[in-house]
Amino acid sequence: MRISVILPAKNEAEGLRRTLPALARTLPEAEVIVVDDGSADETAAVARELGARVLSSPYSMGNGAAIKRGARAASGEVLVFMDADGQHDPAHIPALLARLDEGYDMVVGARDGRGQANLGRGLANAFYNRLASWMTGHRIEDLTSGFRAVRAERFREFLHLLPNGFSYPTTSTMAFFRSAYPVAYVPVRVDRRVGTASHIRPLRDGLRFLLIIFKIATLYSPLKLFLPTAALFFLTGLAYYAYTFATQHRFTNMSMLLFSAAVIVFLIGLISEQITSLTYNRGDSGGDAGKA
């Protein structure tokens, strides 16, 4: 199989000087694509000097946008995504590819606790993993890892779902599980990044990552989010009605409002479930049409 390795890069000249030579030693025949996301340093020049194909953006569009550009341009049957900052060791790629040969459609390099940037990020990722595992019914060891190997045909089915920001690993993982494409995990070591600090800012991106939680739920199985919420409104309304009936012997407007909210939230969940089904059927139909 022809392999394409895609590295989204923004101001990662120093990281590429370490990553690309190691990548050439590990996979000398692979197509290597560096997507320069509006870098202000020598990222593009270093990548070309070291033999990579470079796709440059005139301004920063986001990590997810770089992933999508690279996936569209790649010619390989298998796509390998990894960071350009030196954290991901190309020596782990053969292990990812070996699991693909066992029949998986996506194999993710799973970091342990030492591979997290800090305690806060580690706790947040652990929470995301538990939430996603509950949503899918499958154990997810590292939902946000950007080090993964996928079958190109499968991955391109979901390009329309991927955001331009930092949550492409989350979205693609959930999309594969939702479409019954098998996913595997391989433990990997993550090194300290080279060059500039991480582009993720805790304060700026905290709310964004919180919204990812809700995006996971609405993208994968909306009723798992809306049904408990509707039940909470209903039980609160029932408890309030019991209280007002016992103390005032009447049915209040607040109880009616809570019961109405429960019905509305439940109906929104049903509609969202139908939209989700149609969204994934779109991808399935596209894949079937391609095979035909």
Secondary structure as UniProt FT lines:
FT   STRAND          3..9
FT   HELIX           13..26
FT   TURN            28..29
FT   STRAND          31..36
FT   HELIX           43..49
FT   TURN            50..51
FT   STRAND          53..56
FT   HELIX           63..73
FT   STRAND          78..81
FT   HELIX           90..92
FT   HELIX           93..100
FT   TURN            101..103
FT   STRAND          106..110
FT   HELIX           113..115
FT   HELIX           119..136
FT   TURN            143..144
FT   STRAND          148..151
FT   HELIX           152..156
FT   TURN            157..158
FT   HELIX           159..161
FT   HELIX           168..178
FT   TURN            179..180
FT   STRAND          183..187
FT   HELIX           202..220
FT   HELIX           223..248
FT   HELIX           253..291
//
